[in-house]
Amino acid sequence: MKGLSNSGVLLLVLVISLAIPSALVAQETDGEESATWEDQLPDVSALFETHRDKVLSVQTELAPLFGAFGPMFGAPNGEPPRGQGTGFIVDADGLAITNWHVVADAHSIQVTTAEGASYSARLVGADPSTDIALLEIDAPTPMEAARLGSAQDISPGEWVFAVGSPFGLEHSVTVGVLSAKGRQIGLGPYDDFLQTDASINPGNSGGPLFNLQGEVIGVNTAIIRNGRGIGFAVPVDTVTAILPELRDRGYVVRGFLGAGVQEMSRDLAETFELEPRDGVLIRSIEPGGPADRANIEPGDVVTHIGDERTREPSELLATVATVSPGDAVTVRFIRDGQSQEVDVTVAERPDPQRQRVERTRDADHDVDPTRLGVSFRSVSPDMRRRHNLPGDVGVYVDRVETGSPASGVLHRGDIILRIGDTEVSRPEDLPSALRAQPRDRPIRMLIQRRGEPRFVAVRLAAD
């Protein structure tokens, strides 16, 4: 290379760069069975068609926050704020999983299937610590449930696909690989996330992450702000473990040691003459708590909870959480270089979010589903001119009750022209027109909104 000029070096680089693709092409065409890179990519179209009916788009309506100057953080025209997420069916009776942050504080929950059918839903239970919520759907017939697998059976590098409603684009599918397992991203004491590069965006929350056998292995939950190709899912094993409690109790009860814990750096471990993963360091003790009553002290290094090894705080917290409050468990620890053990009677872990869950559950029962939930008034002559309404047809929607059957369907300012095939001209016409409609299917209405006619449908619950 010493004798080459600059032009000679450039020519050599060009020759090398041009030769590489030729070599690859020669390698690819060497033998009829050589597969191209495209041939190795998974085709999930058939899986998507098979399992999309088990995935739900979730729409929520929240009560607006009121300040000194009227509604705050609401939609235009004083409409209540709305949310969007995803869920999936786990039981034929209409039980579905989503994220707690999708439905938290919702006064109205609506789900939509891949076929476009919409049903009301109510919150059955939630676990904010893992961001999992369980819904019950008011569907007239049994629903096909997704098959739950196990995240323990999949390894990083294996193909996965996600189905959800990113940015409100319902039933979208994305494909990628499982990037890592056991990720801790600072969202709570029980962080144990699957990481994937299958695209996850706002609106995917609560949707399923499938393996190529069509089994749900995770619940898509989180993304990193400004991150690309980095999404996180709660392992479906977590859902399987807490599902019975969410269904029967409405919340999850966990064991509590009453001790603050931390992992040890190499230097800190050296001060105890230990290795960093020899155990979990106790940094504080809650006065009067289970650990305090068992005489565990700050500076003790816990090595085992029962028969389970504890090398890092997440392992200790997860193991203690599985112990039923009131039960005793043997805790082994190192103090002053000596191994000791003590029986600790575990308490129930305090859950400051439980009242918020209960408020959200109760909100679903505040609405009488047999009412439309709308206040009406007559259309004035001035309105009739401005809206170009014919004759004396039309009733003005003055207010829509949050969480009512009409919530999210009718808006303040809509003008109802027809219910079913019956024209309406004044508010007094509405009760008889509604009573005349079949109760086993949605009620069709012709309305005018912002000068344009459109049809809408409202589903009322059976008497």
C-alpha positions as CSV (number, residue, x, y, z in Angstrom):
1,M,0.0,0.0,0.0
2,K,3.0,2.3,0.5
3,G,3.5,2.9,-3.2
4,L,-0.1,3.6,-4.1
5,S,-1.3,7.1,-4.9
6,N,-4.6,8.5,-3.5
7,S,-6.4,7.6,-6.7
8,G,-5.0,4.1,-6.5
9,V,-6.3,3.7,-3.0
10,L,-9.7,4.9,-4.0
11,L,-9.8,2.5,-6.9
12,L,-8.9,-0.4,-4.7
13,V,-11.7,0.5,-2.2
14,L,-14.2,0.7,-5.0
15,V,-13.1,-2.7,-6.3
16,I,-13.4,-4.3,-2.9
17,S,-16.8,-2.7,-2.2
18,L,-18.1,-3.9,-5.6
19,A,-16.7,-7.4,-5.2
20,I,-18.5,-8.1,-1.9
21,P,-22.0,-8.2,-3.3
22,S,-20.8,-10.3,-6.2
23,A,-19.4,-12.8,-3.7
24,L,-22.6,-12.9,-1.8
25,V,-24.7,-13.4,-4.9
26,A,-22.4,-16.3,-5.9
27,Q,-22.9,-17.8,-2.5
28,E,-26.7,-17.4,-2.7
29,T,-27.0,-19.0,-6.1
30,D,-24.7,-21.9,-5.1
31,G,-27.3,-24.7,-5.0
32,E,-31.0,-24.6,-5.6
33,E,-31.9,-25.0,-1.9
34,S,-30.0,-21.9,-0.7
35,A,-32.6,-19.6,1.0
36,T,-32.6,-15.8,0.6
37,W,-32.9,-13.6,3.7
38,E,-36.5,-12.8,2.8
39,D,-37.4,-16.5,2.8
40,Q,-36.3,-16.7,6.5
41,L,-38.6,-13.9,7.7
42,P,-41.9,-15.0,9.3
43,D,-45.2,-14.6,7.6
44,V,-47.8,-13.8,10.3
45,S,-50.7,-13.0,8.0
46,A,-52.5,-16.3,8.7
47,L,-51.8,-16.0,12.5
48,F,-53.1,-12.5,12.5
49,E,-56.3,-13.5,10.7
50,T,-56.8,-16.3,13.1
51,H,-56.3,-14.3,16.3
52,R,-57.4,-10.8,15.5
53,D,-60.9,-11.5,16.7
54,K,-59.6,-12.1,20.2
55,V,-58.1,-8.6,20.3
56,L,-60.2,-5.6,21.3
57,S,-59.9,-1.9,20.9
58,V,-60.6,-0.2,24.2
59,Q,-62.1,3.3,24.4
60,T,-62.6,5.1,27.7
61,E,-64.3,8.3,28.9
62,L,-63.2,10.1,32.0
63,A,-65.0,12.6,34.1
64,P,-63.6,16.1,33.2
65,L,-61.7,18.0,35.9
66,F,-63.3,21.3,36.8
67,G,-61.4,24.4,37.8
68,A,-62.3,28.0,38.4
69,F,-62.6,28.6,34.7
70,G,-64.7,25.6,33.8
71,P,-63.6,22.2,32.4
72,M,-59.9,21.4,32.4
73,F,-58.0,18.9,30.2
74,G,-61.2,18.0,28.4
75,A,-62.0,17.7,24.7
76,P,-63.4,20.7,22.7
77,N,-66.9,21.9,23.5
78,G,-66.7,20.7,27.1
79,E,-66.7,17.0,26.1
80,P,-65.1,14.7,28.6
81,P,-61.5,13.5,28.0
82,R,-61.2,10.2,26.2
83,G,-58.6,7.4,26.1
84,Q,-57.6,4.7,23.7
85,G,-56.0,1.3,24.3
86,T,-56.1,-2.4,23.5
87,G,-57.2,-5.6,25.3
88,F,-57.7,-9.3,24.6
89,I,-60.3,-11.9,25.6
90,V,-59.2,-14.4,28.2
91,D,-62.5,-16.1,28.9
92,A,-65.5,-17.0,26.8
93,D,-67.8,-15.3,29.3
94,G,-66.4,-12.0,28.2
95,L,-63.4,-11.4,30.5
96,A,-60.6,-9.4,28.9
97,I,-57.2,-8.2,30.0
98,T,-55.9,-4.7,29.4
99,N,-53.5,-2.3,31.2
100,W,-54.6,-0.5,34.3
101,H,-53.4,2.8,33.0
102,V,-55.7,2.4,30.0
103,V,-58.9,2.3,32.2
104,A,-57.8,4.1,35.4
105,D,-60.5,6.6,36.5
106,A,-62.7,5.7,33.5
107,H,-66.4,6.4,34.0
108,S,-67.3,4.6,30.8
109,I,-65.5,1.7,29.0
110,Q,-66.3,0.6,25.5
111,V,-64.7,-2.2,23.5
112,T,-64.8,-2.8,19.8
113,T,-64.0,-6.2,18.1
114,A,-62.2,-6.7,14.8
115,E,-65.6,-7.1,13.1
116,G,-66.7,-3.6,14.4
117,A,-69.1,-4.7,17.1
118,S,-69.1,-2.4,20.1
119,Y,-70.0,-3.4,23.7
120,S,-69.9,-1.7,27.0
121,A,-67.5,-3.1,29.6
122,R,-66.9,-2.7,33.3
123,L,-63.8,-3.0,35.5
124,V,-63.8,-6.2,37.5
125,G,-60.4,-5.8,39.1
126,A,-57.0,-4.2,38.7
127,D,-53.4,-4.5,39.9
128,P,-51.6,-1.2,39.6
129,S,-48.3,-2.7,40.7
130,T,-48.1,-4.7,37.5
131,D,-50.4,-2.4,35.4
132,I,-52.9,-5.2,34.7
133,A,-56.7,-4.8,34.7
134,L,-59.5,-7.2,34.1
135,L,-62.7,-6.2,32.3
136,E,-66.1,-7.9,31.9
137,I,-67.7,-7.3,28.5
138,D,-71.5,-7.0,28.1
139,A,-71.6,-9.3,25.0
140,P,-74.8,-11.2,24.1
141,T,-72.9,-14.3,23.0
142,P,-69.8,-16.2,24.2
143,M,-66.5,-14.7,22.9
144,E,-63.5,-16.6,21.6
145,A,-60.6,-16.4,24.1
146,A,-56.9,-16.1,23.3
147,R,-54.6,-18.9,24.3
148,L,-52.2,-18.0,27.0
149,G,-48.7,-19.4,26.7
150,S,-45.6,-18.8,28.9
151,A,-42.8,-16.3,28.6
152,Q,-40.5,-18.9,30.1
153,D,-40.8,-20.9,26.9
154,I,-39.4,-18.2,24.6
155,S,-35.9,-17.0,24.2
156,P,-34.4,-13.6,23.0
157,G,-34.1,-13.6,19.3
158,E,-37.3,-15.6,18.6
159,W,-40.0,-13.9,16.5
160,V,-43.0,-12.3,18.1
161,F,-45.9,-10.1,16.8
162,A,-48.1,-7.5,18.5
163,V,-51.7,-6.6,17.8
164,G,-53.2,-3.3,18.9
165,S,-54.6,0.1,18.2
166,P,-51.5,2.4,17.8
167,F,-52.7,6.0,17.7
168,G,-56.3,4.7,17.4
169,L,-55.5,2.7,14.3
170,E,-57.5,-0.4,15.4
171,H,-56.2,-4.0,14.9
172,S,-52.8,-3.2,13.5
173,V,-50.1,-5.9,13.5
174,T,-46.4,-5.4,13.9
175,V,-43.6,-8.0,13.8
176,G,-40.2,-8.2,15.5
177,V,-38.2,-10.4,17.9
178,L,-38.0,-10.8,21.6
179,S,-35.0,-8.6,22.5
180,A,-34.6,-9.5,26.1
181,K,-36.2,-10.8,29.3
182,G,-36.3,-9.7,32.9
183,R,-36.0,-6.0,32.1
184,Q,-36.4,-3.5,35.0
185,I,-37.4,-0.1,33.8
186,G,-38.3,1.6,37.1
187,L,-42.1,1.4,36.8
188,G,-42.7,-0.5,40.1
189,P,-41.4,-3.0,42.6
190,Y,-42.3,-6.0,40.4
191,D,-40.7,-4.9,37.2
192,D,-40.0,-8.0,35.1
193,F,-40.6,-6.9,31.5
194,L,-40.1,-8.6,28.1
195,Q,-38.4,-6.3,25.7
196,T,-39.2,-6.4,22.0
197,D,-38.5,-4.5,18.8
198,A,-42.0,-5.2,17.4
199,S,-43.4,-1.7,17.1
200,I,-45.4,-0.6,20.1
201,N,-46.9,2.9,20.2
202,P,-49.5,4.8,22.3
203,G,-52.7,2.8,21.8
204,N,-51.0,-0.6,21.9
205,S,-51.2,-0.6,25.7
206,G,-52.9,-3.6,27.0
207,G,-52.7,-5.6,23.7
208,P,-51.2,-9.1,23.3
209,L,-47.7,-10.0,22.3
210,F,-47.9,-13.4,20.5
211,N,-45.4,-16.0,19.7
212,L,-45.5,-17.8,16.4
213,Q,-47.7,-20.6,17.9
214,G,-50.4,-18.0,18.4
215,E,-50.0,-18.0,22.1
216,V,-50.0,-14.8,24.2
217,I,-46.7,-14.4,25.9
218,G,-47.0,-10.8,27.1
219,V,-49.2,-7.7,27.6
220,N,-47.8,-4.7,25.7
221,T,-47.4,-2.0,28.3
222,A,-44.6,0.5,28.0
223,I,-42.3,2.3,25.6
224,I,-39.2,4.5,26.1
225,R,-39.8,8.1,25.2
226,N,-38.1,8.9,21.9
227,G,-36.9,5.3,21.7
228,R,-37.3,3.3,18.5
229,G,-37.6,-0.4,18.4
230,I,-37.8,-0.6,22.2
231,G,-41.1,-1.8,23.7
232,F,-41.9,-3.6,26.9
233,A,-44.5,-6.2,27.8
234,V,-45.6,-7.7,31.1
235,P,-45.0,-11.5,30.9
236,V,-48.2,-13.4,30.6
237,D,-47.1,-15.6,33.5
238,T,-47.8,-12.6,35.7
239,V,-51.3,-12.4,34.3
240,T,-51.9,-16.1,34.8
241,A,-50.8,-15.8,38.5
242,I,-53.0,-12.9,39.4
243,L,-56.1,-13.6,37.2
244,P,-58.0,-15.6,39.8
245,E,-57.6,-12.9,42.4
246,L,-58.6,-10.1,40.0
247,R,-61.7,-12.1,39.1
248,D,-62.8,-13.1,42.6
249,R,-61.5,-10.3,44.8
250,G,-60.9,-7.4,42.5
251,Y,-57.4,-6.8,43.7
252,V,-54.2,-8.7,44.5
253,V,-53.0,-9.4,48.0
254,R,-49.2,-9.7,48.4
255,G,-46.9,-10.5,51.3
256,F,-44.9,-7.8,53.0
257,L,-41.6,-8.0,54.9
258,G,-41.5,-4.4,56.1
259,A,-37.9,-3.9,55.1
260,G,-36.1,-1.6,52.6
261,V,-33.7,-3.4,50.4
262,Q,-30.9,-2.6,47.9
263,E,-28.5,-4.4,45.7
264,M,-24.8,-4.3,46.5
265,S,-22.1,-2.8,44.3
266,R,-18.8,-4.6,44.2
267,D,-17.1,-2.1,46.5
268,L,-20.1,-2.2,49.0
269,A,-20.0,-6.0,48.9
270,E,-16.3,-6.0,49.6
271,T,-17.0,-4.1,52.9
272,F,-19.1,-7.1,54.0
273,E,-16.4,-9.5,52.6
274,L,-19.0,-10.8,50.1
275,E,-19.6,-10.9,46.4
276,P,-22.2,-8.5,44.9
277,R,-24.8,-11.3,44.2
278,D,-24.3,-13.2,47.5
279,G,-27.5,-11.6,48.8
280,V,-29.8,-8.6,49.1
281,L,-28.8,-5.9,51.6
282,I,-31.3,-4.7,54.1
283,R,-31.0,-0.9,54.2
284,S,-33.9,0.0,56.5
285,I,-36.5,-1.6,58.8
286,E,-40.1,-0.4,59.3
287,P,-40.8,-0.1,63.0
288,G,-43.2,-2.7,64.2
289,G,-43.2,-4.5,60.9
290,P,-42.7,-8.2,60.3
291,A,-38.9,-7.9,59.9
292,D,-38.6,-5.7,63.0
293,R,-40.5,-8.2,65.1
294,A,-38.2,-10.9,63.8
295,N,-35.1,-8.9,64.9
296,I,-33.8,-8.4,61.3
297,E,-31.5,-5.4,61.2
298,P,-30.1,-2.9,58.7
299,G,-26.9,-4.3,57.3
300,D,-28.1,-7.9,57.2
301,V,-27.7,-9.6,53.8
302,V,-30.7,-11.8,53.0
303,T,-29.7,-14.9,51.0
304,H,-32.9,-17.0,51.0
305,I,-36.7,-16.5,51.5
306,G,-37.9,-20.0,52.3
307,D,-36.1,-22.2,49.7
308,E,-35.8,-19.4,47.1
309,R,-32.4,-17.8,46.6
310,T,-32.3,-14.0,46.6
311,R,-29.5,-12.4,44.7
312,E,-31.1,-9.1,43.9
313,P,-34.0,-7.0,45.3
314,S,-36.5,-8.0,42.6
315,E,-36.1,-11.6,43.5
316,L,-36.7,-10.9,47.2
317,L,-39.7,-8.8,46.6
318,A,-41.3,-11.2,44.1
319,T,-40.7,-14.2,46.5
320,V,-42.1,-12.4,49.6
321,A,-45.1,-11.3,47.5
322,T,-46.2,-14.9,46.9
323,V,-46.3,-15.6,50.7
324,S,-49.9,-15.3,52.1
325,P,-50.2,-12.7,54.8
326,G,-50.3,-14.4,58.2
327,D,-48.0,-17.2,57.0
328,A,-44.5,-17.7,58.4
329,V,-41.5,-18.0,56.2
330,T,-37.9,-18.8,57.0
331,V,-35.5,-16.0,56.2
332,R,-31.8,-16.8,55.9
333,F,-29.3,-13.9,56.1
334,I,-25.6,-13.1,56.8
335,R,-24.8,-10.8,59.8
336,D,-21.2,-10.0,60.7
337,G,-20.0,-12.8,58.4
338,Q,-22.2,-15.5,60.1
339,S,-25.1,-17.2,58.5
340,Q,-28.4,-17.0,60.5
341,E,-32.0,-17.7,60.0
342,V,-35.3,-16.6,61.5
343,D,-39.0,-17.3,61.0
344,V,-40.9,-14.2,59.9
345,T,-44.7,-13.9,59.9
346,V,-45.5,-12.0,56.7
347,A,-48.0,-9.1,56.7
348,E,-50.2,-7.8,53.9
349,R,-48.4,-5.3,51.7
350,P,-50.1,-1.9,51.8
351,D,-51.6,-0.8,48.5
352,P,-52.3,2.9,48.3
353,Q,-53.8,2.5,44.8
354,R,-56.6,0.1,46.0
355,Q,-59.0,2.9,46.7
356,R,-58.5,4.3,43.2
357,V,-59.3,0.9,41.7
358,E,-62.4,0.6,43.8
359,R,-63.6,4.1,42.8
360,T,-63.2,3.2,39.1
361,R,-65.1,-0.1,39.7
362,D,-67.9,1.7,41.4
363,A,-68.1,4.4,38.7
364,D,-69.3,1.7,36.3
365,H,-72.4,1.1,38.4
366,D,-73.4,4.8,38.8
367,V,-75.0,4.7,35.3
368,D,-78.5,3.3,34.8
369,P,-78.0,1.4,31.4
370,T,-81.7,1.5,30.5
371,R,-81.6,5.3,30.1
372,L,-80.2,7.1,27.1
373,G,-78.4,9.6,29.4
374,V,-79.1,12.7,27.3
375,S,-80.7,16.0,28.0
376,F,-82.7,17.6,25.1
377,R,-84.3,20.8,24.2
378,S,-86.4,22.1,21.3
379,V,-84.8,23.5,18.3
380,S,-85.3,27.3,18.2
381,P,-86.2,29.1,15.0
382,D,-82.8,30.6,15.0
383,M,-81.1,27.2,15.2
384,R,-83.4,25.9,12.5
385,R,-82.2,28.7,10.2
386,R,-78.5,28.2,11.1
387,H,-78.6,24.4,10.7
388,N,-80.8,24.6,7.6
389,L,-83.3,22.1,9.1
390,P,-86.4,21.2,7.2
391,G,-89.9,21.8,8.6
392,D,-90.2,21.3,12.3
393,V,-88.0,18.1,12.5
394,G,-85.2,17.9,15.0
395,V,-84.4,17.8,18.7
396,Y,-81.3,19.5,20.1
397,V,-78.8,17.5,22.3
398,D,-78.1,19.8,25.2
399,R,-76.0,17.5,27.4
400,V,-74.7,13.9,27.4
401,E,-74.2,12.2,30.7
402,T,-70.7,10.9,31.3
403,G,-70.7,7.1,31.3
404,S,-74.2,6.8,29.8
405,P,-75.1,4.6,26.9
406,A,-75.0,7.6,24.6
407,S,-71.6,8.8,25.9
408,G,-69.1,8.8,23.1
409,V,-71.9,8.4,20.5
410,L,-73.9,11.6,20.8
411,H,-72.3,15.0,21.4
412,R,-73.6,18.3,22.7
413,G,-74.9,20.3,19.7
414,D,-76.1,17.2,17.7
415,I,-79.6,17.4,16.4
416,I,-81.6,14.2,16.4
417,L,-83.7,13.9,13.2
418,R,-84.9,10.4,13.4
419,I,-84.9,7.4,15.8
420,G,-85.2,4.2,13.8
421,D,-87.7,5.1,11.2
422,T,-89.6,7.7,13.3
423,E,-89.0,11.4,12.8
424,V,-88.8,13.4,16.0
425,S,-89.7,17.1,16.3
426,R,-89.7,17.9,20.1
427,P,-88.3,16.3,23.2
428,E,-91.7,14.9,24.1
429,D,-91.5,12.6,21.1
430,L,-88.4,10.8,22.3
431,P,-89.7,8.4,25.0
432,S,-92.3,6.8,22.8
433,A,-89.8,6.6,19.8
434,L,-87.2,4.9,22.0
435,R,-89.8,2.5,23.5
436,A,-90.8,1.4,20.0
437,Q,-87.2,0.2,19.2
438,P,-86.1,-3.4,19.6
439,R,-84.1,-3.8,22.9
440,D,-82.0,-6.8,21.6
441,R,-80.0,-4.7,19.2
442,P,-78.6,-1.1,18.9
443,I,-80.9,1.8,18.2
444,R,-80.2,3.6,14.9
445,M,-80.4,7.4,14.8
446,L,-80.1,9.9,12.1
447,I,-78.5,13.1,13.4
448,Q,-77.1,16.3,12.1
449,R,-73.6,17.3,13.3
450,R,-71.9,20.5,12.2
451,G,-74.3,20.8,9.3
452,E,-73.7,17.2,8.0
453,P,-76.2,14.3,8.4
454,R,-74.9,11.0,9.8
455,F,-76.2,7.8,11.2
456,V,-75.2,6.6,14.7
457,A,-76.1,3.6,16.8
458,V,-76.7,3.4,20.6
459,R,-76.9,0.1,22.4
460,L,-79.1,0.0,25.5
461,A,-78.8,-2.8,28.0
462,A,-81.7,-5.2,28.3
463,D,-84.3,-4.5,31.1
